[in-house]
Amino acid sequence: MKALLTTVETAEAASQLAQALVERRLAACVTVIPGAVSHFRWQGKIETAGECLLLIKTEDDRVEALLDELPALHPYEVPEGIALPVDRALGPYAEWVRDETRPSSREAAR
């Protein structure tokens, strides 16, 4: 299992991105954490921006597909996409993540 991090500027953008990732089975769950403040250098200038942090839970073998699709789904020109290993998880939760990132039999038949 992996946890991925990304940020977006608004709660609306966070909701849209989270929904798209779950609908595509790239993520089992996306937790939106509002109120993050990022400090960064962009185009030669130091910036500060309020953002929403998205904590994306997925399976190891879905990470590449998620990172491949993220730029097309994300509102930023250069989206953050950081994958973190999950060393341990509750068994039933890990099974749920695995099940929810697999195509259903109906989806696989398409």
Secondary structure, DSSP 8 states (H G I E B T S, - for coil): -EEEEEEESSHHHHHHHHHHHHHTTS-SEEEEEEEEEEEEEETTEEEEEEEEEEEEEE-GGGHHHHHHHHHHH-SSSS---EEEE-----HHHHHHHHHHTS--HHHHH-
